[in-house]
């Protein structure tokens, strides 16, 4: 009996159950993971990424799993450590999620996601109405407002930049910038970014109705011109050359975004376009979600900083919506009522959800209103705009973190 008792005691001592109640924060995170799984599966809040993030959160907070080791990444980021920026050390000593996280830290997953986004995106509305670029730029206002507020609240410059990028409503961009500038905040920023993207239909309409009149919302816009195949092929090439020369740090995101779009439009790479849109996109999404979820370790995630990030993220997203709407109203006045200001709210990067919200609100004011294609111009401009903003912030703060 003593042997059996000793064996059972040993099994219990080595199990995760023994440590489950040692730190109540782990239980809180496990519960939070289950709530996020509910939101992703039942409520369908960005399920393709939120389910993976939530399950990664669950795995990393189960005691004894050994899947993710924050201390290894502390050594990776410590300039005084012999393992500074040593992926070899991570490969040798790390767990399963540590190895997957290398793709986040190296900027691989977000860039490949952008390739898939490019392959699924039609830049025709933007080409047909280049003024949409201005609306996409105006809708990045929240990035800089949240950045300044984060500085006031005591965050460092790199941390504030990472928090501000939530205002771009672009998950991959937020993940890439944060992994470079403030990896300790990655879990909180990623969850905030994707949560607010999922809540666009709830967050934007009240702001749209508050800042526009019934007459403005009912404005019908002229049909866009037809964009030629040649224009659609030349566009991603020219954008890649110009933007990357202007801000070299945008090369991973802009380069992959435009390559994906070129696959779609050139007419000779259908198989590559299909792979980028489907198989590659799905595989990378799985790895990205689990990797980001792995960073939400209880003792690092449950802090006042996380609460501040969630609040600042909402402020960033709201101000970005407001920025697009204000410029839309200005265009409405300048053009003599030919531009519906609702399309300005679509200047955030959430494609195509933000454009659909503009369409819905426009039809509520005027059932014969069809704003979707007009709103897609600012919407895809927002994708480019958020990547440019991220490249700008990375250029400024790269030296601060020694990236």
N, C-alpha and C positions, 0 to 999 in steps of 0.2 A: 504493500500500500504506500509505503514511503517513497518508493521509486516512482509510482504512478503520480503521487501527489507532487513530487519534485518536478516531474516532467510537465505536469499541467501548469505548475507555477512558472516554469521556464517559458512555456508557450505563451502564457498570459503576459509575462514580463516583456517578452519580445514582440508582442502584438501591438497594433496601433491603438487598441482599446485602452491599454494601460496609460497611454499618454493623452487620450482623447479629452479627459476632464482636467488635465493639468493646466491648461490655458483656455479659459472660456472664450477667448477671441477666436480660437479655431472653430468652436461650435458656431459662433456668430457667422463666420465666413462660410461654413458648410451650409448653414441656413440661407445665407444670402445667395449662394450658388443655386440652391433649389428654387429660390424665388425668381432668379434670372432665367432658369430653365423653364419655369412656368410662363414667364413673360414671352420667351422666345417661342415655345411650343404651342401654348394655348392662345396667347394674345397676338402671336406672330409679329413681335417687335424685332425687326432685323434678324430673323431666325437663322439665316445662313451663317452669320458670324456670332450672334449672341449665344446660340446653343453651344458652339465650340468654346467660346470664352468662359461661359458658365461652367462647363464640364472641366476645363483646365483649372478654373478656380477651385472646383471641388477636389480634384486630384491633388493639387499642390498643398491643400490644407488638411489632408488626411495624414495623421501622424504616422511616421515610419515608412511612408511610401518611397522616399528617397528619389523622387522624380525631378525635383528642382532644388538647387542649392544657391540661395542668394549670396552666401559667403564667397562662393567661387566667382561670382560676377563682381563682388566688391574687390576682389584681388585683380580681376580683369581691368577694372577702372582705376585702380590705385597706381599712380605713377611710380611710387616707391617699391612696388611689388615686383618680384622676378617674373610674375605671370601677367604683367601689364600687357593688355591686348593680345593675350596668348590663347587662340582658339584651340591649340593643341592640348593645353591644360584642361580646357573644358571638355574636349572629346575624351580625354583619358579619365578624368575624375567625375565628370558630370553624369546626371541621370538622363532619362529619355527626354524630358521636357527641356532640360538644359541644352541638349543637342539641337532640338527643334528651335529653340530660342536664338540660336546662332543666325538663323535666317532672318530674324527680326533685327538683331543687332547689326548685321551686315547690310541691312537695307534691301535684302533680296525679295522677301514676300510682298511688301508694299509695292515695289516696282513691277513685279509680275502681275499683281492685281490691277495695276494701272494699264498694263498691256491688254488684259481682258476687257477693261472698261473702254479702252480705245477701240477695240474690235467690235464692241457692241454699240458704239456711239456714232450718230450721224451728225457731222459738223455742218451739214447743209444749211440749217437755219441761221447759224452764226455767220457763214460765208455770205448768205443772202442779205443779212442785215448786220454789217460790221459794227454798228452802234451798240450792239448787244455786249460788245467787249467792255464798254463803259459801265453798263449795268452790272456785269460780272465783277468789275473792279470795285464798284461802289459797295457791293455786297460783302466785301472783305473788311468793312469798317469795324465789325465786332472783334476781329482779330487784334486790332491795335488798341481798341477800347479796353478789352479784357487784359491785354498785356500791361497797360498802364495801371489798371486796378490791381493786378497781381503784384506789381512792383510796390504799390502803396501798402498792400497787405503783408509785405515782408518776404515774398518769394525772390529768388535770385533772377538775374536777367535771363539765363537759359531756361529756367523753370517757367518764368512768366511767358516767354516766347512759346513754349510747349503748350501752356494752358490757353493762350490766345488763339492758337491755330484751331481749337475746337470751333471757333466762329466760322471757319470755312466749311463746316458740315461735310468734311471729307475724312473718313476714317483712316484709310491708308496713309494719307499725308500726315495726319496727326500722329500715327504710330511711327512713321519714319523719322519725323522731326524729333519726337520725344525720345526715341531710342538713341538718337545721337546726342541730344542736349541734356535730357533729364530722365534717364532710364528708371530712376527710383520712383517716378510718377507715372510710369507707363500704364499700369493696370487701371488706375483711377481715371486717367485722361481717355484711354480707349473706351472704357465703359461709359463715361459721360458722353463722348462723341457719338458713339453708336446709339445710345439711348435717346439723345436729342434728335438724331437723324430719324429714328423710328417715330418720334413724337411730332414731326413736322406738321401733320394734319391737325394737330391740337394747338401747337404753339403759334404757327403763322397766321391763320385766319383772323383771330382777334386783333392782331397788329395791323393786318391788311384793312379791316373794316374801320379801325380807329384812325388810320392815317390817310384814308382815301374817301372821297364822297361817292354817293350812289351814282352820280353822273359819270364820274371818272371810271368807276368799275364797269359801267355799262358800255364803255367805248369799244366800238368795233374797229379792228385794224385791217388794213388792206392785205390781200393775199401776197405772200412772199414770192419773189421771182424763182424760176427754176434754176437750180445750180447744175452746171455741167459736170460730167465725169472728170474732165481734165482739171477743173478747179478743185474737185474733191481729192484728187491725187496730189496736186501741187501743194495744197494747203498744209498737210502734216509735215511735209519736207521743209517748207519755208518756216513754219512755226518752230520746228525743232532747231533749225540753224540759228534763227534770230534769238530765241529765248535762251538757248544754252550758251550762245556767245555772250549774251547780256549777263546771265547769272549761271555760271558753270555748275553751281551746286544743285541746280534743277535737273541736271542731265539724267539721273536715274528715273525720275518720275516722268518728266516731259518726253524723254527719249522713248521710254516704253509705251507711254500713252499714244504718241504719234506713230510708233512702229505698228502697234495694234490696229490703229485706224487705217494705216497704209495697207496692212494685210486685208482689211475689209474692203477698201475702195479700189485697189489697183486691178482687181479682176483676174489675177493669175495665181493667187495664193489662197484659194477658198479653203483648202484643207488646213492651212496654218491659222486662218481666221477662225475656223470652227473649233480648232484645238484651243486657241487662246480664249475664246468665249466660253467653252464648256469644260473639257477635261482639265486643262491647266488651271483655269480659274477655280474649279471646284477643289482640286488637290491643294492648291496654295491657300485657299480659304480655310480648309481644315487645319493645316499647319499653323496658319497665322492666328486663328482663334484660340487654339490650345496653348500656343506660346504666350500670347498676351494674358490669358487667364492664369497661366503659371506664375506670373509676376505678382499676383494679388495675395502674397503671403500675409497671414493675419497680423503679425506684429509690425509689418511695414505699411499695410493698407489701411488699417483701422486707426487713423490719426485725424487730427483737426485739419491737416492739409487736404485730405480727401474731401471733407465737407466743403472747404473753401473752393476746391476745384469744381465740384458739382455746381455750386452757386455761380461761380465765374463762367462756367461753361454755358449755363442758361443765359447769362448776361451777354456773352459773346455771340451766341446764336441769335438772340433777340436784336442786338444792335446790327448784326449783319443783315437781317431781314429789313430793319428800319433803313439802313443805308441804301439798299436797293430800291425800296419804295420811294424814298425822298428823291433820288435821281430820276426815278420813273415819273414822279409828279413834275419835276423840272422839265423833262422831255415832253410831257403832256402839254405844258404851257408853251414851250418854245415852238413846238410843231403845230400849235393851234388845235390841239385835241386829237391828234392822229395816233398818239402812243398811249396805250392803256397802262397806267402806272403799276397795275398788278403784276406785270411781267418782271418788274424789278425785284420782287421778292424771290423770284426763281433764280436770282444771281448767286445764291448759295450753291454749293457743289453737289448736293444730293440729287443725282440724276436717276430716274426722271421724276421722282416724287414731288419735288418742289414745283416743277412745271405743271404737274397734274393738279396741285393745290391751286395754282393761279387759274387754271382752266375751270375748276369747280367754282371758285369764288366769282369768276367772270360770268359764268352761266347763271348763277343765282341772281345777279343784277340784270342780266339780259340773256334769256334762254337761247337766243340765236347767236350768241357770242362763241367764237372758237379761237381760244388763245393758245392752245397747246403748242403748236409749232412756233408761234412767236415767242413763247416762254422758253422753249428749248434752246433758243439762241443764248440768252443770258445764263441758262442752266449749264450748258457745256462751257461757256466762257468762265463760269465759276470754277469748273474743274481746273482749267488752266490758271485762273487767278489764284486759287488756293495753293497750287504747286509753286507758282512764282513767289507768293508770300512766304512759303516755307523756305524756299531757296534764299530769299532775302534775309530772313531771320537766321538761317544756318550760316550764311556768309558773315553776318555780324558777330555771332556768338561762338563760332567754331573755335576761335583762338582762346576763348574764355575757358572752355572745357577741355581744350587740348585734343579735340576729336581728330 
